[in-house]
């Protein structure tokens, strides 16, 4: 199944809003760190429901936001959820970003980068469209050190890229981006039951659940265009 077909089905089932609710636990902290100034142009790769751009519009006054997604159904839903002309949504893929060189102040991606068929090239595309000093905030929960995420590949037909912390830094640098920051953002919103309630339907031990959400959380890598 293609990325388009997979996520068209998710959007039709309303799973875009479910992703928004779960991702917001850590996305809100990463978005707050972005050095966005009023009037800036921001691109959201794998925009889903478009929640990140709406948040940046409401809190930081972005001038123009572009949400890109490979799923027309996701894009259609995002447009319905958004009531400002300052944010546009486009169907596209990560291999050929439809933006001019040096035209974007910041790029954001949450839980989408690992779906890129050629992630190294996607980073080159990000570096191409960023203005000098522009940033790429890349947030993922699916990565090598997070052993509790490894089984996710079994639940989706799309091939996913699982990199280590070090590989993310290396790939950013190879694409021409300086690595300004790399951090694990804990998910403190997920409620973790007492040990007496384990095992649950999803977790054998409380220690595993604590490790997944409080220790591993979301891996954030920040690149800066020279």
C-alpha positions in Angstrom: 0.0 0.0 0.0 1.2 3.5 -0.8 1.6 6.3 1.7 -1.3 8.0 0.0 -3.6 5.0 0.3 -2.6 4.3 3.9 -3.2 7.8 5.2 -6.3 8.4 3.1 -7.8 5.5 5.0 -6.6 6.9 8.3 -8.2 10.3 7.5 -11.5 8.7 6.4 -11.6 6.9 9.7 -10.9 10.1 11.7 -7.6 8.9 12.9 -6.0 12.2 12.0 -7.6 13.8 15.0 -6.4 10.9 17.2 -2.9 11.4 16.0 -3.2 15.1 16.8 -4.3 14.4 20.3 -1.4 11.9 21.0 1.3 14.0 19.2 0.3 17.1 21.1 1.7 15.7 24.3 5.2 16.4 23.2 4.7 18.5 20.1 3.6 21.5 22.2 6.9 21.6 23.9 9.0 21.3 20.7 6.8 23.9 19.0 7.3 26.3 21.9 11.1 26.1 21.3 11.0 27.1 17.7 12.5 30.6 17.1 9.6 31.7 15.0 9.0 35.4 14.7 5.8 37.1 13.5 5.5 37.1 9.8 7.8 34.0 9.3 7.0 31.3 6.7 6.8 27.8 8.0 6.4 24.5 6.2 5.0 21.4 8.0 6.0 18.1 6.4 3.5 15.4 7.0 1.0 17.9 8.3 -1.9 15.5 9.0 -4.7 17.5 10.6 -2.6 20.7 10.3 -2.6 21.2 14.1 1.0 22.4 14.3 0.6 25.2 11.9 -2.6 26.3 13.6 -0.7 26.4 16.9 2.1 28.4 15.5 -0.3 30.8 13.9 -2.2 31.3 17.1 0.8 31.6 19.4 3.6 33.0 17.3 1.9 34.9 14.5 3.4 33.1 11.5 2.9 35.0 8.3 2.4 32.0 6.0 2.1 28.3 6.8 2.2 25.5 4.3 1.1 22.1 5.3 2.3 19.3 3.0 1.0 15.8 3.1 0.9 12.8 0.7 -2.7 12.1 1.5 -5.4 14.1 -0.3 -7.9 13.1 2.4 -5.6 14.4 5.1 -5.3 17.7 3.2 -9.0 17.9 2.7 -9.6 17.4 6.5 -6.9 19.9 7.4 -8.6 22.5 5.3 -11.9 22.0 7.0 -10.3 22.3 10.4 -8.5 25.6 9.6 -10.2 29.0 9.4 -7.4 31.3 8.3 -6.1 32.2 4.9 -2.6 32.4 6.3 -2.3 28.6 6.2 -2.4 26.6 3.0 -2.4 22.9 2.5 -0.9 21.1 -0.5 -0.6 17.4 -1.6 3.0 16.5 -2.2 5.8 14.2 -1.3 9.0 14.5 0.6 11.2 13.8 -2.5 10.4 17.1 -4.3 9.2 19.9 -2.0 7.2 22.4 -4.0 9.0 25.5 -2.6 11.7 27.8 -4.0 15.3 27.7 -2.8 16.0 29.9 0.3 12.3 30.7 0.6 11.3 29.2 4.0 12.1 30.4 7.5 11.4 27.2 9.4 10.4 23.6 8.6 8.6 21.4 11.1 7.8 17.6 11.0 6.2 15.5 13.7 6.0 11.7 13.4 6.3 11.8 9.6 9.9 12.0 8.6 10.5 8.3 8.8 7.9 7.7 6.1 10.1 9.5 3.6 11.2 6.9 0.9 14.6 8.6 0.7 15.2 10.4 4.0 18.7 11.6 3.0 17.3 13.3 0.0 14.4 14.8 2.0 17.0 16.4 4.2 18.7 17.9 1.2 15.4 19.3 0.0 14.8 20.8 3.5 18.2 22.4 3.3 17.5 23.7 -0.1 14.3 25.5 0.8 15.5 27.0 4.1 16.8 30.5 4.2 20.2 31.0 5.8 19.7 30.6 9.5 16.4 28.8 9.0 15.6 25.8 11.2 14.3 22.3 10.8 12.6 20.8 13.8 12.3 17.1 13.3 10.4 15.1 16.0 10.0 11.3 15.9 8.8 8.6 18.3 10.0 5.8 16.1 13.8 5.6 16.4 16.3 2.9 17.3 16.9 3.6 20.9 13.2 3.5 21.6 12.9 -0.3 21.7 9.2 0.0 22.5 8.6 1.5 19.0 10.2 -1.2 17.0 7.0 -3.3 16.6 5.2 -0.4 14.9 6.6 -1.5 11.6 4.5 -4.7 11.9 1.3 -2.6 12.0 1.8 -0.6 8.8 2.4 -1.6 5.2 4.7 1.4 4.5 8.4 0.9 5.0 9.7 3.1 7.8 13.2 4.4 8.5 14.5 3.7 12.0 17.6 5.7 12.8 19.7 6.2 15.9 20.3 9.5 17.6 23.7 9.5 16.0 22.4 8.7 12.5 20.0 11.6 12.6 22.9 14.0 13.5 25.1 12.5 10.8 22.4 12.7 8.1 21.5 16.3 9.0 25.2 17.3 8.7 25.6 15.4 5.4 22.7 17.3 4.0 24.4 20.6 4.9 22.5 21.4 8.1 24.2 22.3 11.4 22.9 20.3 14.3 21.9 22.9 16.9 20.1 20.5 19.4 19.1 17.0 20.0 16.8 16.1 22.9 14.3 13.6 24.2 11.1 15.2 25.2 9.2 13.1 27.8 5.5 12.5 27.5 4.2 13.6 30.9 0.5 13.7 29.8 0.1 9.9 29.5 -1.3 8.5 32.7 0.7 5.6 34.0 -1.3 3.2 36.3 0.2 1.8 39.5 2.2 -1.3 39.3 -0.7 -3.4 40.8 -2.7 -2.8 37.5 -0.1 -4.5 35.3 0.0 -6.3 33.0 -2.4 -4.2 30.9 -3.6 -4.9 27.3 -0.6 -3.0 26.0 2.1 -3.3 28.6 3.6 -6.2 30.5 5.2 -4.1 33.2 4.9 -0.6 34.6 8.7 -0.1 34.1 8.3 -0.6 30.3 5.6 2.0 30.1 7.6 4.5 32.2 10.6 3.9 30.0 8.6 4.4 26.8 6.9 7.7 27.8 9.1 9.2 30.5 12.6 8.2 29.3 12.4 7.8 25.5 9.5 10.1 24.7 9.9 12.0 21.4 13.4 12.4 19.8 13.8 16.0 18.6 16.6 16.9 16.3 17.1 20.5 15.3 19.0 21.5 12.1 20.1 25.0 11.1 20.8 26.1 7.5 24.2 27.8 7.1 
